[in-house]
Amino acid sequence: MKPRLLIFINRLVVGGIANDIIPLAYYLKQDFDILILHGEKEKDETEAKFLLKKYPGLIIKKLKHFKKNFNLAGDALLYFEIKNEIKNYNADIVHTHGAKSGFFGRIAAHHLKTPCIAHTFHG
């Protein structure tokens, strides 16, 4: 049985984190079961769907409550949404990228006693 890796990025958009994470996850999927979570893109951003065509077979899920801007009620819902995803996926490793995903993802993973929690700083 392969370790279960949950990767959490802010948004799946052209440029930045997605350009690094999608190819990396593609090559890691031979050794890990991988789920990639991401938030909603901004109106002026373009989704990086071409990366999913270039690197097929990845499990990607958009979180309903993950918006770029901070919002107390929305972010409380986001926390529980993330926590449920980590718990349901039974993640062995939670690897976060970016400020907001890192903040909420690491707290949720810590509360669930995820064995390995990692964060990569970008920008």
Secondary structure, DSSP 8 states (H G I E B T S, - for coil): ---EEEEEEEE-BSSTHHHHHHHHHHHHTTTSEEEEEEE---TT--B-HHHHHHS-S-EEEE-TT--SS--HHHHHHHHHHHHHHHHHHT-SEEEEESHHHHHHHHHHHHHTT-SEEEEE---
